[in-house]
Amino acid sequence: MSSDVRVRFAPSPTGKLHIGGARTAIYNWAFARANGGTFILRIDDTDPTRSTDENTQIILRAMRWLGLDWDEGPEVGGEHGPYAQTERLDLYRAAAQKLWDEGRAYPCFCTPEKLAEDRAAAQARKDPFQGYQRTRPSPRFGAPPPPAAISTPQRLAPVLTPASRMSCASRSPRIAAT
């Protein structure tokens, strides 16, 4: 494809393709085709307790049944693969290590209990949960290794835990839309 248009559909294989997912896939596929772009299928298998290979195959069959073909993704490959999130963990670890080496990431010492407490307090105030680690901690770390928060001024950024789970972080006291 020669267009700069690149769209993707990233279903989670925690169940069958539902009507909302099918609609999103159709819209993205149609937009890519109408603009001479690339339609990418990525399997968002980040929930290890519920994601299954069987559900992935069910989703692929449903996509084909809908008449949707993909230019990059499972079964067809592409230059930006792999196209299952769990197959990209080494890429994510390398990116996190680069940020760490550049001093743009730092450890997060928040406990799950503290995060749950902060999240509940924000919900009670009807405020958005503002994430994790608002200030850079001292360079002395304890074991086991804590999650790493990405250092970005006044913006949201991904957080990569040692298990490569993703969530949000902010160093600012308030998160403002930019």
C-alpha positions as a LaTeX table, in Angstrom:
\begin{tabular}{lrrr}
\hline
Residue & $x$ (\AA) & $y$ (\AA) & $z$ (\AA) \\
\hline
Met1 & 0.00 & 0.00 & 0.00 \\
Ser2 & 1.30 & 3.49 & $-0.78$ \\
Ser3 & $-0.83$ & 5.68 & 1.50 \\
Asp4 & 0.30 & 7.04 & 4.86 \\
Val5 & $-2.99$ & 5.82 & 6.36 \\
Arg6 & $-2.33$ & 3.00 & 8.85 \\
Val7 & $-5.17$ & 1.75 & 11.02 \\
Arg8 & $-5.38$ & $-1.23$ & 13.31 \\
Phe9 & $-7.87$ & $-3.39$ & 15.06 \\
Ala10 & $-6.61$ & $-5.04$ & 18.25 \\
Pro11 & $-9.11$ & $-7.51$ & 19.70 \\
Ser12 & $-8.43$ & $-9.23$ & 22.99 \\
Pro13 & $-8.77$ & $-13.01$ & 22.68 \\
Thr14 & $-10.62$ & $-13.30$ & 25.98 \\
Gly15 & $-13.77$ & $-14.35$ & 24.17 \\
Lys16 & $-15.47$ & $-14.32$ & 20.80 \\
Leu17 & $-15.56$ & $-11.28$ & 18.53 \\
His18 & $-18.58$ & $-9.26$ & 19.66 \\
Ile19 & $-20.70$ & $-6.85$ & 17.63 \\
Gly20 & $-18.89$ & $-3.73$ & 18.86 \\
Gly21 & $-15.53$ & $-5.19$ & 17.94 \\
Ala22 & $-16.83$ & $-6.28$ & 14.54 \\
Arg23 & $-18.14$ & $-2.77$ & 13.90 \\
Thr24 & $-14.78$ & $-1.21$ & 14.81 \\
Ala25 & $-12.94$ & $-3.69$ & 12.58 \\
Ile26 & $-15.28$ & $-2.96$ & 9.65 \\
Tyr27 & $-14.89$ & 0.82 & 10.05 \\
Asn28 & $-11.10$ & 0.60 & 10.22 \\
Trp29 & $-10.92$ & $-1.83$ & 7.30 \\
Ala30 & $-13.22$ & 0.35 & 5.17 \\
Phe31 & $-11.26$ & 3.52 & 6.04 \\
Ala32 & $-7.97$ & 1.87 & 5.09 \\
Arg33 & $-9.38$ & 0.54 & 1.82 \\
Ala34 & $-11.04$ & 3.86 & 0.90 \\
Asn35 & $-7.77$ & 5.71 & 1.44 \\
Gly36 & $-5.36$ & 3.20 & $-0.06$ \\
Gly37 & $-4.02$ & 2.56 & 3.43 \\
Thr38 & $-2.92$ & $-0.37$ & 5.53 \\
Phe39 & $-5.24$ & $-2.36$ & 7.79 \\
Ile40 & $-3.37$ & $-4.02$ & 10.65 \\
Leu41 & $-4.68$ & $-6.78$ & 12.88 \\
Arg42 & $-2.92$ & $-7.05$ & 16.23 \\
Ile43 & $-3.91$ & $-9.56$ & 18.90 \\
Asp44 & $-4.05$ & $-7.82$ & 22.27 \\
Asp45 & $-3.40$ & $-10.91$ & 24.38 \\
Thr46 & $-2.32$ & $-9.03$ & 27.51 \\
Asp47 & $-4.69$ & $-10.83$ & 29.89 \\
Pro48 & $-2.91$ & $-14.15$ & 30.46 \\
Thr49 & $-5.66$ & $-15.57$ & 32.66 \\
Arg50 & $-8.40$ & $-15.18$ & 30.03 \\
Ser51 & $-6.65$ & $-15.00$ & 26.62 \\
Thr52 & $-6.59$ & $-18.27$ & 24.69 \\
Asp53 & $-5.27$ & $-19.49$ & 21.35 \\
Glu54 & $-8.73$ & $-20.92$ & 20.68 \\
Asn55 & $-10.30$ & $-17.46$ & 21.04 \\
Thr56 & $-7.63$ & $-16.01$ & 18.74 \\
Gln57 & $-8.60$ & $-18.56$ & 16.07 \\
Ile58 & $-12.30$ & $-17.80$ & 16.59 \\
Ile59 & $-11.59$ & $-14.08$ & 16.07 \\
Leu60 & $-9.55$ & $-14.74$ & 12.91 \\
Arg61 & $-12.36$ & $-16.92$ & 11.49 \\
Ala62 & $-14.94$ & $-14.24$ & 12.33 \\
Met63 & $-12.85$ & $-11.58$ & 10.59 \\
Arg64 & $-12.62$ & $-13.72$ & 7.46 \\
Trp65 & $-16.36$ & $-14.50$ & 7.66 \\
Leu66 & $-17.00$ & $-10.74$ & 7.68 \\
Gly67 & $-14.93$ & $-10.49$ & 4.49 \\
Leu68 & $-12.15$ & $-8.55$ & 6.20 \\
Asp69 & $-8.57$ & $-9.13$ & 5.14 \\
Trp70 & $-5.58$ & $-7.53$ & 6.82 \\
Asp71 & $-2.37$ & $-6.25$ & 5.30 \\
Glu72 & $-0.27$ & $-6.91$ & 8.40 \\
Gly73 & $-0.92$ & $-9.22$ & 11.29 \\
Pro74 & $-1.35$ & $-12.86$ & 12.23 \\
Glu75 & $-0.96$ & $-15.33$ & 9.36 \\
Val76 & 0.27 & $-12.62$ & 6.94 \\
Gly77 & 3.16 & $-11.03$ & 8.88 \\
Gly78 & 4.53 & $-7.61$ & 8.04 \\
Glu79 & 7.53 & $-5.41$ & 8.70 \\
His80 & 6.27 & $-4.20$ & 12.10 \\
Gly81 & 5.58 & $-7.59$ & 13.69 \\
Pro82 & 5.16 & $-9.60$ & 15.70 \\
Tyr83 & 1.44 & $-8.91$ & 15.90 \\
Ala84 & 0.56 & $-10.50$ & 19.23 \\
Gln85 & 1.38 & $-8.37$ & 22.26 \\
Thr86 & 2.89 & $-11.29$ & 24.18 \\
Glu87 & 5.32 & $-11.86$ & 21.31 \\
Arg88 & 6.53 & $-8.24$ & 21.60 \\
Leu89 & 7.71 & $-8.39$ & 25.23 \\
Asp90 & 11.41 & $-8.29$ & 24.28 \\
Leu91 & 10.77 & $-5.12$ & 22.23 \\
Tyr92 & 8.99 & $-3.50$ & 25.19 \\
Arg93 & 11.74 & $-4.53$ & 27.60 \\
Ala94 & 14.38 & $-3.05$ & 25.28 \\
Ala95 & 12.43 & 0.22 & 25.02 \\
Ala96 & 12.01 & 0.37 & 28.81 \\
Gln97 & 15.73 & $-0.36$ & 29.30 \\
Lys98 & 16.62 & 2.44 & 26.88 \\
Leu99 & 14.46 & 4.88 & 28.85 \\
Trp100 & 16.06 & 3.64 & 32.08 \\
Asp101 & 19.58 & 4.02 & 30.65 \\
Glu102 & 18.75 & 7.58 & 29.53 \\
Gly103 & 17.50 & 8.50 & 33.01 \\
Arg104 & 13.95 & 8.94 & 31.73 \\
Ala105 & 12.47 & 6.14 & 33.89 \\
Tyr106 & 12.58 & 5.58 & 37.63 \\
Pro107 & 11.28 & 2.97 & 40.08 \\
Cys108 & 7.75 & 3.14 & 41.41 \\
Phe109 & 7.36 & 2.00 & 45.03 \\
Cys110 & 3.56 & 2.22 & 45.21 \\
Thr111 & 1.93 & $-0.87$ & 46.71 \\
Pro112 & $-1.21$ & $-2.38$ & 45.19 \\
Glu113 & $-3.04$ & $-1.46$ & 48.42 \\
Lys114 & $-1.96$ & 2.20 & 48.22 \\
Leu115 & $-2.97$ & 2.37 & 44.57 \\
Ala116 & $-6.38$ & 0.85 & 45.34 \\
Glu117 & $-6.84$ & 3.36 & 48.17 \\
Asp118 & $-5.87$ & 6.29 & 45.91 \\
Arg119 & $-8.13$ & 5.02 & 43.12 \\
Ala120 & $-11.10$ & 4.66 & 45.50 \\
Ala121 & $-10.51$ & 8.15 & 46.93 \\
Ala122 & $-10.44$ & 9.64 & 43.42 \\
Gln123 & $-13.65$ & 7.83 & 42.51 \\
Ala124 & $-15.33$ & 9.08 & 45.70 \\
Arg125 & $-14.38$ & 12.65 & 44.71 \\
Lys126 & $-15.54$ & 11.93 & 41.15 \\
Asp127 & $-12.03$ & 12.78 & 39.96 \\
Pro128 & $-10.02$ & 10.75 & 37.47 \\
Phe129 & $-7.45$ & 8.46 & 39.04 \\
Gln130 & $-4.19$ & 10.29 & 38.47 \\
Gly131 & $-1.89$ & 7.34 & 38.37 \\
Tyr132 & 1.29 & 6.46 & 40.05 \\
Gln133 & 4.54 & 7.93 & 41.36 \\
Arg134 & 4.28 & 11.69 & 41.20 \\
Thr135 & 7.84 & 12.39 & 42.34 \\
Arg136 & 11.14 & 10.81 & 41.48 \\
Pro137 & 12.31 & 8.60 & 44.37 \\
Ser138 & 15.84 & 8.26 & 45.70 \\
Pro139 & 18.16 & 6.11 & 43.59 \\
Arg140 & 18.39 & 3.45 & 46.32 \\
Phe141 & 16.15 & 0.56 & 45.30 \\
Gly142 & 14.98 & $-2.48$ & 47.21 \\
Ala143 & 14.31 & $-5.99$ & 45.93 \\
Pro144 & 12.29 & $-7.25$ & 44.14 \\
Pro145 & 12.55 & $-4.73$ & 41.32 \\
Pro146 & 9.66 & $-2.25$ & 41.35 \\
Pro147 & 7.72 & $-1.17$ & 38.28 \\
Ala148 & 9.35 & 1.59 & 36.27 \\
Ala149 & 7.44 & 4.82 & 35.68 \\
Ile150 & 8.33 & 6.82 & 32.60 \\
Ser151 & 9.49 & 10.34 & 33.42 \\
Thr152 & 7.49 & 12.82 & 31.36 \\
Pro153 & 6.65 & 16.36 & 32.46 \\
Gln154 & 2.93 & 17.08 & 32.78 \\
Arg155 & 1.89 & 14.14 & 30.59 \\
Leu156 & 0.68 & 10.60 & 30.90 \\
Ala157 & 3.10 & 7.82 & 30.07 \\
Pro158 & 3.07 & 4.03 & 30.16 \\
Val159 & 4.34 & 2.12 & 33.13 \\
Leu160 & 6.10 & $-1.17$ & 32.55 \\
Thr161 & 6.20 & $-3.57$ & 35.46 \\
Pro162 & 8.62 & $-6.47$ & 35.50 \\
Ala163 & 5.74 & $-8.55$ & 34.12 \\
Ser164 & 5.19 & $-5.93$ & 31.38 \\
Arg165 & 1.71 & $-4.90$ & 32.46 \\
Met166 & 0.72 & $-1.46$ & 31.21 \\
Ser167 & $-0.97$ & 1.33 & 33.15 \\
Cys168 & $-0.65$ & 5.11 & 33.44 \\
Ala169 & 1.73 & 7.36 & 35.32 \\
Ser170 & 2.12 & 11.06 & 35.81 \\
Arg171 & 4.63 & 13.23 & 37.59 \\
Ser172 & 2.28 & 16.18 & 37.70 \\
Pro173 & $-0.08$ & 16.79 & 40.64 \\
Arg174 & $-2.94$ & 17.32 & 38.16 \\
Ile175 & $-3.32$ & 15.76 & 34.77 \\
Ala176 & $-4.49$ & 18.27 & 32.23 \\
Ala177 & $-5.58$ & 17.54 & 28.70 \\
Thr178 & $-3.04$ & 18.88 & 26.24 \\
\hline
\end{tabular}
